């Protein structure tokens, strides 16, 4: 199967590429300047393109002629990625350009990575029927792109579906993110420097996310959105305490020193019943089990960003 992945140099895309490259012809589209450190040992064909420039995308797609597309590329998820023009050019125009190009060659499935933040502030488990109320430019761009894709899928009966990721963690994450910060700190015998202990997220392990997007791609559906989370809410304090106990450390985190996000929900949890019912998918790993795998990977196979 010829597979096209955008965002393959990010940690979720790299884990997906690593999984799919075992039995498929995997092609990654990224900018020439992209850092490919996460892809060491992965069998794939690189194609240099700027998703915001249609001619660039069309050239790459015409060479690949992909049967399946996993569109995971995005800009704005990290605190340093704040340029609003780039957010919308990358996430919205890039999506429009990619779909336009693959419609010319034809495809069997197209999976887009949305965000649980598209829903905004919700005090109870979030279902796919919740109104989208994105609170910032990044989630607004994701909501615009996913709404566009669903409209195209329904109008033209195209096999396009949305995977709305909640807080994904796993191998090859940036060292500045919460769980790598905890693991790196305790591995070095240091107290983690963190923001607020009360912040909450729905944490889902990357192996479960890879399984979910593959199932969505194989579903044969058109115009559906699926929440991809654990279905459980955990505070940052709970995550930190779990990692501390797994390291059997007496060191406690130092709170209130790391940068806070402008958008912090008091509750944030995915209702994943639709994915269970339609896809037969549910997470295999509890938070503790996922953290154990992360710690073991850190000890055995960790590749730090150069």
HUVENUR-V664553 format. One record per residue. N is the residue number from 0. PHI is phi as a letter, one per 20 degrees, with the letter a starting at -180 (none if undefined). OMEGA is omega in radians with two decimals (none if undefined). NEAR is the number of other C-alpha atoms within 8 Angstrom. Layout:
N PHI OMEGA NEAR
N PHI OMEGA NEAR
This chain:
0 none 3.07 6
1 e -3.04 12
2 c 3.07 13
3 d 3.08 14
4 c 2.91 15
5 e -3.07 12
6 m -3.09 14
7 f 3.08 16
8 e 3.01 13
9 e -2.99 10
10 f 3.11 13
11 f 3.14 11
12 f 3.14 13
13 f 3.09 13
14 f 3.09 12
15 f 3.12 10
16 f 3.13 13
17 f -3.14 11
18 f -3.03 8
19 f -3.07 9
20 f 3.14 12
21 f -3.03 7
22 c -3.05 5
23 c 3.08 9
24 e -2.99 9
25 e 3.11 14
26 c 3.12 13
27 d 3.07 13
28 d 3.10 14
29 b 3.12 14
30 f 3.13 8
31 g -3.08 6
32 e -3.07 4
33 f 3.09 7
34 e -3.03 5
35 d -3.07 7
36 g -3.12 8
37 f -3.01 11
38 d 3.11 9
39 g 3.12 6
40 n 3.13 4
41 e 3.11 8
42 e -3.13 8
43 b 3.07 10
44 d 3.14 7
45 e 3.05 8
46 c -3.11 9
47 e -3.14 9
48 b 3.03 11
49 d -3.06 10
50 f -3.12 13
51 f -3.13 9
52 d -3.00 9
53 g -3.10 12
54 g 3.12 6
55 f 3.13 10
56 f -3.10 14
57 f 3.13 11
58 f -3.12 8
59 f -3.09 12
60 f -3.14 12
61 f 3.08 9
62 f -3.05 6
63 f -3.01 9
64 l -3.03 10
65 f 3.03 13
66 e 3.12 12
67 c -3.13 13
68 c 3.00 12
69 d -3.05 12
70 e -3.08 12
71 d -3.10 12
72 f 3.10 10
73 a 3.12 9
74 c 3.08 11
75 o -3.09 12
76 f 3.14 7
77 e -3.10 6
78 g -3.13 7
79 e -3.10 5
80 e -2.98 9
81 d -3.09 7
82 f -3.02 7
83 f 3.12 7
84 f 3.14 6
85 f 3.12 8
86 g -3.08 17
87 f 3.07 12
88 f -3.11 10
89 f -2.96 13
90 e -3.12 14
91 e -3.13 13
92 f 3.10 11
93 f 3.11 13
94 f 3.10 12
95 g -3.12 9
96 f -3.11 14
97 f 3.14 12
98 f 3.12 8
99 g -3.11 8
100 f -3.08 13
101 f 3.05 12
102 f 3.12 8
103 f -3.09 6
104 e -3.08 10
105 n -3.12 9
106 b 3.14 11
107 e 3.10 7
108 a 3.14 12
109 b 3.13 13
110 d -3.13 14
111 d 3.12 12
112 e 3.03 12
113 e -3.10 12
114 c 3.04 12
115 f 3.12 11
116 f 3.07 9
117 g -3.09 14
118 f -3.11 12
119 m -3.09 10
120 e 3.13 8
121 c -3.03 10
122 e 3.13 7
123 c -3.12 7
124 g -2.97 10
125 e 3.06 11
126 d -3.13 9
127 f 3.11 8
128 e 3.06 4
129 f 3.06 7
130 f 3.08 5
131 e 3.11 8
132 c -3.05 9
133 f -3.02 12
134 e -3.08 10
135 b -3.09 7
136 g -3.13 11
137 f -3.11 11
138 f 3.06 12
139 f 3.12 12
140 f 3.10 12
141 f 3.12 13
142 f 3.12 13
143 f -3.13 9
144 f -3.12 12
145 f 3.10 11
146 f 3.08 8
147 g -3.10 8
148 f 3.12 11
149 f 3.09 14
150 f 3.13 9
151 f -3.13 11
152 f -3.10 14
153 f -3.08 10
154 f -3.03 7
155 d -3.10 6
156 l 3.14 9
157 e -3.11 10
158 f -3.14 12
159 d 3.14 15
160 b -3.04 17
161 d 2.98 14
162 d -3.14 15
163 e -3.10 12
164 f 2.93 13
165 e -3.01 15
166 e -3.12 9
167 e 3.04 11
168 c 3.12 10
169 q -3.07 12
170 g 3.04 9
171 m 3.04 9
172 f 3.04 10
173 f -3.05 8
174 f -3.13 9
175 e -3.10 6
176 f -2.95 8
177 g -2.99 7
178 f 3.01 8
179 g 3.09 11
180 g 3.12 11
181 f -3.08 11
182 f -3.14 11
183 f -3.14 9
184 f -3.10 11
185 f 3.08 14
186 f 3.13 8
187 e -3.13 6
188 m -3.10 7
189 c 3.08 8
190 f 3.13 10
191 f 3.11 11
192 d -2.96 10
193 c 3.13 13
194 e -3.07 10
195 e 3.12 9
196 f -3.05 9
197 e -3.14 8
198 g -3.10 11
199 c 3.09 13
200 b 2.94 13
201 d -3.06 15
202 e 3.12 14
203 c -3.04 15
204 f -3.01 13
205 f 3.10 12
206 f 3.09 8
207 f 3.12 12
208 f 3.09 13
209 g 3.10 12
210 g -3.11 9
211 f -3.07 11
212 f 3.06 10
213 f 3.10 8
214 f 3.08 10
215 f -3.13 13
216 f -3.10 12
217 e -2.96 7
218 f -3.06 7
219 m -3.12 8
220 e 3.11 9
221 b 3.02 12
222 m -3.14 16
223 d 3.02 9
224 d -3.13 9
225 c 3.00 11
226 f 3.12 16
227 d 3.13 14
228 b 3.12 18
229 e -3.03 13
230 n 3.14 10
231 c -3.13 9
232 d 3.07 11
233 c 3.06 10
234 e 3.06 11
235 g 3.12 12
236 f 3.11 9
237 f 3.12 8
238 f -3.13 10
239 f -3.13 10
240 f 3.11 8
241 f 3.12 9
242 f 3.13 11
243 g 3.14 13
244 f 3.12 8
245 f 3.07 8
246 e -3.10 8
247 l -3.08 6
248 d 3.05 8
249 e -3.11 5
250 f 3.10 9
251 d 3.10 7
252 f 2.98 9
253 e -3.01 9
254 e 3.02 10
255 n -3.11 8
256 d 3.13 8
257 e -3.12 8
258 f 3.11 6
259 e 3.01 6
260 f 3.12 6
261 f -3.12 4
262 d -3.14 6
263 c 3.12 7
264 f 3.07 9
265 f 3.05 8
266 c 3.14 11
267 a -3.03 15
268 b 3.13 14
269 e 2.87 16
270 e -3.05 12
271 d -3.08 14
272 f 3.13 6
273 f 3.12 10
274 f 3.10 13
275 f -3.04 10
276 f -3.00 8
277 e -3.07 7
278 e -3.02 10
279 m -3.10 7
280 d 2.90 11
281 b -3.08 10
282 f 3.08 10
283 e -2.99 5
284 d 2.95 9
285 f 3.11 8
286 g -3.12 9
287 f 3.14 8
288 f 3.10 8
289 f 3.12 11
290 f 3.07 9
291 f 3.12 9
292 f 3.09 8
293 f -3.13 10
294 f 3.11 9
295 f 3.11 8
296 f 3.13 10
297 g -3.09 9
298 f -2.98 7
299 d -2.89 6
300 c -3.07 6
301 f 3.04 8
302 d -3.11 6
303 f 3.07 6
304 f 3.13 7
305 g none 3
